[in-house]
């Protein structure tokens, strides 16, 4: 039953996506206004080359921030139910923070935390 239910779920998801796009195409309003195709950046036309390369360090820095931001989201509910769950929850959160600490060490080793 497990593989059949996954196939049915996948099929239903594909059908739902196709139907949603189809309904949007049929009933949605479309505009052929030429202003729609213009580049938008605070209402000001861009000057010079618009395709510039950004340093990948900014991306890595934001990913490390996101990981630890999500960690805080998981720590709040854990802290509220720690007494009810007991030692099992404490050991699980130790493993969780250990893996995150290993990720921090990896980011530090790759110099992802040094600001440009």
N, C-alpha and C positions, 0 to 999 in steps of 0.2 A: 504494500500500500504506500510505502514511503516514496518510491520513485514515480509512481502514478500521480500522486498528489503534487509533486514538484512539476511534472510535465503539465498537469492541468493548471496549476498556478502560473506557469510561464505562458501557456497559451492564453489564459484569461488576461494577463498583463499586456501581451502583444495586441490582443483584440481591443482592450480598453484604450491603449495608446493610439491605435489606428482610428478608432471611432472618435476619440477626442480631437485628433487632428482633422479628420474629415468634417466633423460638425463645425469646427472653427473655420474651415475653408468655405463651407456652404453658407453658413449663417453670418460669418464675420464681415464687417465692412472693410473694404479696401480703398485706399486712396492712391491716386497717381500723381500727387503733388510733388514737383521737383525738389522742394525744400526737404522732403523726407530723406532724400539720398545724400544730403550734404553732411559733411563731418561736423560733429558736435563736440565742442570743448568750451563750456562756459559762454557760448554765444559768440565767440571770437574765432575768426578764421585762423588756421594754423599757419605758422611762418617757418620756412625752411624745411628740412627733412623731418618727416614725422615718424619715421621708423628709426628709433635709436635703440641701442643695446643697453640694457640695465645690468648691473653687476649681480651675479647670482647670489652673492652674499646677503642681499636684502631678502631674497626668497627663503634662504636657509634660516635666517634670523626669525622671520615670521613663522616658519614651520615649528621651530623650537618653542616660540612663544605659544603657538596654538596647542602644542602637546601639553605644556604645563598649565595652560588655561583649562583644557579639558580635564586634567588631573584634579583641579580644584572643584570642578563641577561634580566629579565622582566622590571627592572627599567629604563634602557637606552631608549628603544623605548617609554615608557610612558613619560619620561621627554621631549622627542623631540616633542610630540604631545599634551602636556598638555594645551597649550593656545588654540588650535583648539577645543579640546573636552570640556574643561571647568570644572565646579565644579563636574560633575558626575565622571569624571576620578579621581579627587582628593579624593573623598569619597571612590571610589573603591580601590584605592591604600592604603588608610588608613586602610580599612578592611583587605587587603592583608598583610600589614606589622603587623597589630595587630595579625593575626593568626600566622604569623611567630614568633612574639615576644612570643606568648603563647607557641609555640613549643620550643623556647629557654628557657623559664622558666621551661617547663617540663624536658628538657634535664639537666638543672641546678639542678633541684630537684632530678633527678635520678643519679646525679653526673657523667654524661657522659662527662662533660667538664674538669674533673680533669685528668691531665696527670699522667701516671704511674710513 
